[in-house]
């Protein structure tokens, strides 16, 4: 699996007279082909005059970093009407705030959060006080962990209703293996080998339904590492139905890269319209940029 780590950017921005007098003027934000990275321009017009009396205007290239922690940006800002041009080469970090190149220098991997420092010890203990029932099978878990990782389960167990009184939760719309994997994750057990294209949709839906954000993020991270020409279309479709925005972004960027390489992509005809239209839009923008 490879993603684009470099892309050409170009913005041609015409500013109407009606907004030219504003103190701060912001352009639209544009998506790049580096997963999660977006860019925009800001103009600050009301700066103090220079020593020689010239009025100052500041133009800033803004980057939304996504999961990239360093980006090297080489860019030129030019104002045709003023016959002015400034070229810069700058390394952006997560704390940093057009024509040019963006190059990702480092990536941040998503890691599962630690819920309790004693999670692994609790995993081995016999005092689990909540029973989760899935059809004719059941699994035990500590109420404190279940409430900590899921506001949905917390509400069920603290509302005074049947689940709270009997200390039992029945789950009917997910299979036992999915629920067991989710519970294992809550105790910091490694579920990497369990997650695959076949069960990814159900795992993501379970995490989404019960608002288990760390599990949702971790599954996306595992799937992103497993992206390939053979599964990217399937995972892209799954990302739409399960609110998996990080997975969606990486799938789109991966597909754009494959399209540029004229790679045969398995399942391309089954892509959901939302994914296909975004790939087309980014490919069109990239093509227009090259021709400018």
N, C-alpha and C positions, 0 to 999 in steps of 0.2 A: 504494500500500500504506500503510495506516494501522493503528497499534496504539492500544489504549486507553492513555492516559498519566495517567489519573486513575481512582481507584476508591474506593468506599465500603467501609469495613471495620467489623465489629462482632463482638466476642467476648463471650459470656455464659459465665462460668467459675465453676462450683461446686466448691469445694475440700472434700474429705472431712476429717473430724477426724483420720483416720489419717495424713495427710500434712501437715496444717496445722502440725505442730510441726517440720517440716524447716527447715533453714537456708535452702535455696534450693529453690524450687518452679517447675517449668517447664511451660508449657502445650504443647499440640500445636502444630505449625507448619502454617499455612494458606497456600494459593496464592492470589495476587491475579490480576487480569486484566491486569496490567502484566508483559510477558514476563520471566520469571526472578525476579520479586520475590515473596518470601514473608515472612510475619510471624508472630510469636509473642509471648507474654508471659512474663516472669520476675518472681517475687516473692522479695525478700530479707527474711527475717523477723528475723534476729538482728543488728540494728543497735544502736548505743549509744543509750541514752535521751537525750531532749532535755534542755535546761537545766531545764525545768519538770517533768521527771520522766516525761513521756509516752513510751511505747514507740514506736519508729519502724519503719515497714514501707516498703520501697522497691519500687515497681512499674515495670518497664522494658518498653517496646515495642521488641522486637528486629526488625530488618529484614535479610533476606538480599537483597542488592542486585542480583544477577544482573549484567547489563551496564549497569545504570544507575549513574551516578556521583554523582548528587544526587537526593534525594527530599525534598519538603516535606511534612511530616506534621502535620496538625492533628487532635488527638485529646483525648478526655476519658476519664479513668479514674475510675470511681465504685465505691464499696463501699456497697451498699444497707443492709447490717446495721449499718454504722457511721454512716450518713447523711453520708458524706464524698464529695467530688467534686473532682478536680483537672483543669483544662484546660490544654493546652500546645500550642504551635506551634513546631515544631523542624525544621531542615533537616539531614537525615542525609547523610553522605558515606560513602565506602567504609570509613572508619575508625570510623564510629559504631556504636554498639550500637543489648475496646477498641472504641473507637467513634471513627470519624474518617474522614479523607480522606488518601489517599496520592497524591502528584502527582510524576511523573518530570520532573525539570528538565534532565537531560542524559543522553546515551547514549555508550557506548564502542563503537566499531566494532572487529570482529575484523580484525586485520591478519596477513598471512602473515609468519612468522618468517624472519629472515635466517639462513641456515645458515652461510655463509662470506662474509666480506667480499669475497672474490675470485670469487664465484660467476659473475658475468657474464663475467669474463675467462676463467674455466675453460670456460664455455659455448662460447666461440669457439676454444678450444684443440683441438689434434689428438692429444693424448696420453691420451684416454679409454681405460681399460684393462679395462673390463667390457662384455660384449655381452649385451644382453637380447633374446631371440628370442621373437617372437609369431607363430606359424604360419610363414609364409614371409617375414616381414619382421623386421628387427632395428634396434636403436638402441643407441648407445654411451653410456656414462656412466662417470664416475670412481668407483672403488671407495670412495675416502674420502668422497665425497658420499653414495653409496648407503648406506654403513654409518652415516653420521652421521644420516640422516633416518629410517632404518628398522631397528629392532633385529631384525626378522625376517630381512631381507636380510643384516644383519651376521652373524647366526648361520649362515646358509647359506654365506657366503663365508669363514668362519673355522673351519669344522668339519673341514676336510681331506677332504671328500667331492668328488664329481664336479664340482659347481659351482665349488668353490674351486680345484681343480686346472686345469680347463679355462677358468676365468674367463668362464663362460657361464651364464646363468640362462634357463631356458625357462618361459614363462608360457602356460598353455593355457586358462585360464578367463576371460580378459578380452580384449577386442579391442585391436588395435594403437593405435587413436586414443586410447583410455583410458590405456594405458600411456605413450604419447608425451606426453599432456597432463600426466600425473603427473611424468614426468622433466623436462619443461619447467619445471614449478613448482619442482622441486628446484634449478634454476638461476636462480630468481627471475624467470622469465618470466611475463608476465601471461596468465592463462588465463581471465579473466573472460568474454570473448565466447564461448569454447568451451562453457562450462557452461550447460546448459539442462535443461528437465524431462525430455527424452528420454534424456540420458546421465547425469543426476545420480545415479541409483540405482547404476549401475556404478562411477562415480567414487568415490562414498562407500564402496561395498563394497571397492573396491581399497584405499583409504586405511585402512579398518578392518581388512582382512585382514593387511596388511603393517605395521600400527601406525604409519602416517605421520600423526601427530597434527596437525601444522601444516596439512597438505593437507586433512585431514578438517574442521578448523575453518574453513579458508578457503572450502571448497566450501559449507559451511553458511551462511557469511556472505554469499556471492554469491547463494545461493538465497533467503535471507531478504530481501535487497534486491529480489528479483524476485517476491515473493509477490503474488498477486492473487486475486480471486474465482474466476478461471478455473482456477488451478493449485493452490490451497491444499490441496484434498482429496488430490490426487495426491501433493504433497510431504509432506503429513502422513503418508500411508501409507508413503512411502519412508523417512521419519525413523524409523519403528518397525523396519523390516527392516535398517537400516544403523547402528543405535545412534547416531543423530544427535540428541542430547538438546536442543541449543540450537534446532535447526530444529523439533523436536517442540513445544517450549514456545511458540515464536513462532506456529506454525500453530494451536495450541489457542487462544491468546489472540486471534489474528486471527479465528478462527471464532466465538468467543464474542462478539466485537464485532459481527460480521456478523449473528449470530443476534438480538442485541438490536435491530438496525436492520431486522429482517425482510427482509434481502437474500436474493435467490435465489442459491444457491451451486451451482456446477457440480460434479457428481460426489458430492454429499452422501450418496447411497445406497450408495456404494462405500467409505465410510469404514470403516477397521478398528475393531473393537469397542473396543479400548483407547482410541482417540482419541474415539470417539463417547461412551463412558461418562464420560470425563473432562470433555468439553464439557458434558454433561448435569449432572454433579455441580457444576461451577463456576457454571453458569447457575442451578441450583437454590439454591445458597448465596447467590448475588447477589440472587436474587428474595426469599429469606427475609430477607436483611439489610434490604432496602427496606421490608419489611412490619413489621419489629420496631419 
